[in-house]
Amino acid sequence: MNYVLTIIIPVYNEEDNLKRLESELLEFKASSQITSKVLFVDDGSTDNSLEKIEAICNKYSDFGFLAFSENKGLSSALKAGFDYCDTEYLGYIDADLQTSPKDFDLLFEYIGDYDLVTGVRVNRNDSYLKKVSSKIANFIRRRFTHDQMDDTGCPLKIIKTDYAKRIPMFRGLHRFLPAMVLLQNGNVKQIPVQHFSRQAGRSKFGMTNRLFGPLLDCFAYLWMKKKYINYTIHKKQV
């Protein structure tokens, strides 16, 4: 089959969510006009996530996985997914299902005119502390990057694969994907999407890595922006 979209799903200790995730992905694939395949990236899980991922992938030819030998973090998992993607577009969604795979259809409507389309979580079903810390982190990031994005932490995005593969990833860069596409002279758009409360498992982000880590990463981004190489070939003969 000629797949158009690869859905990348980083997984770290999400064994209790994987059965429901399997069902929702199958429902999306059955109802969507987008021909898609799924790529799990197990980020060194210490529970039974990898075994459950392998069982899912053994049932369906359009489901595959990569497995890290140890935990490397979300940005590393995304980087691996970007590296192994071979379709024109790639999508990203978290395994906790606080966003819905069905909303990929909403984002996909705009990807022809944009190089990255990201969700914005409306009516967020998170704790007050989580919502406030996320709002502060987004405000700080916008002051540094001027990307005008309201919710870069939303784990639902579609990116043109050639743009994603050119992003020089570092730890924490998953918060700067729109800004990194803008550095490539690409264009980005944000679309409201559904948001749900976590049904199982535990969040991997707390106050420290939602506020203080991103602040330090902003300085890394500014250094990268200053040093970033971007060029366009006008003519060639090779």
C-alpha positions, -999 to +999 in steps of 0.1 A: +000+000+000+011+035-007+011+051+027+009+089+030+012+093+068+033+077+095+019+081+130+048+082+155+039+072+191+066+076+218+059+051+246+074+051+281+057+029+307+022+030+292+012-006+294-022+002+308-031+025+279-019+003+250-050-018+245-072+013+243-046+029+220-047+000+197-085+002+195-086+040+188-059+037+161-078+010+143-110+031+145-092+061+130-076+040+102-110+025+094-128+058+092-101+081+078-093+088+041-056+091+050-036+059+043-015+057+074+008+034+092+019+034+129+054+035+143+057+030+181+090+041+197+095+024+230+117+047+251+133+021+273+101+011+292+106-008+324+071-022+325+054-045+300+049-019+273+074-033+248+058-068+251+024-054+244+037-033+215+053-064+199+020-082+203+001-054+185+026-052+157+025-089+152-012-086+144-011-058+119+013-054+090+010-016+090+021-014+127+058-013+135+081-004+164+115+008+174+128+000+210+155+019+228+178-001+252+174+026+278+153+056+285+164+086+264+135+110+266+107+123+244+129+143+220+151+113+213+121+091+206+107+116+182+141+119+165+142+081+160+107+083+145+117+111+122+148+092+111+129+060+102+099+077+086+095+070+048+062+087+041+055+122+028+040+132+061+044+122+097+022+126+127+029+126+164+006+116+192+012+105+228+003+071+240-017+084+269-047+092+246-053+127+261-057+136+224-076+116+198-061+100+167-093+110+149-082+147+151-054+139+126-082+143+100-086+179+111-049+187+109-045+169+076-069+193+059-043+221+062-010+203+057-011+209+019-007+247+026+015+245+057+046+226+066+036+218+102+001+218+117-003+215+154-032+210+177-042+234+204-058+217+234-092+234+242-111+227+274-080+210+288-088+182+312-057+186+334-050+197+369-050+235+377-012+233+384-005+216+351-025+241+331-009+271+348+026+258+345+020+249+308+006+284+302+037+300+318+060+278+298+043+287+266+045+324+274+083+321+281+089+302+249+069+326+227+090+355+242+122+337+230+111+322+197+083+346+185+066+315+170+031+328+180+021+292+190-003+289+220+003+253+229+035+237+215+032+210+242+001+196+225+010+160+216-009+160+182+010+173+152+015+166+115+047+177+098+060+174+062+087+147+066+114+165+047+111+194+072+111+171+102+142+153+090+161+186+088+155+195+124+187+193+144+172+176+175+185+180+210+169+171+243+139+193+250+134+203+213+100+186+211+087+219+226+103+239+197+091+220+166+071+249+151+100+273+157+124+249+140+101+247+110+100+285+109+138+285+109+136+266+077+114+293+062+084+269+065+050+279+077+029+266+106-007+266+117-025+257+149-059+240+150-082+235+181-084+198+190-101+177+217-084+170+250-092+143+275-082+134+311-056+107+315-073+073+321-043+052+331-006+055+338+012+086+351+024+118+335+061+119+328+063+157+332+062+177+364+069+213+375+107+210+370+106+196+334+076+217+324+090+251+336+127+251+345+139+228+317+121+247+290+136+279+302+171+266+298+162+251+264+151+285+252+187+297+255+199+266+236+173+275+209+186+311+207+222+298+202+209+274+175+189+301+157+220+323+156+242+295+141+215+278+120+224+270+084+196+274+058+201+276+021+183+271-012+198+255-043+191+278-073+207+256-100+226+223-100+245+199-121+256+169-102 
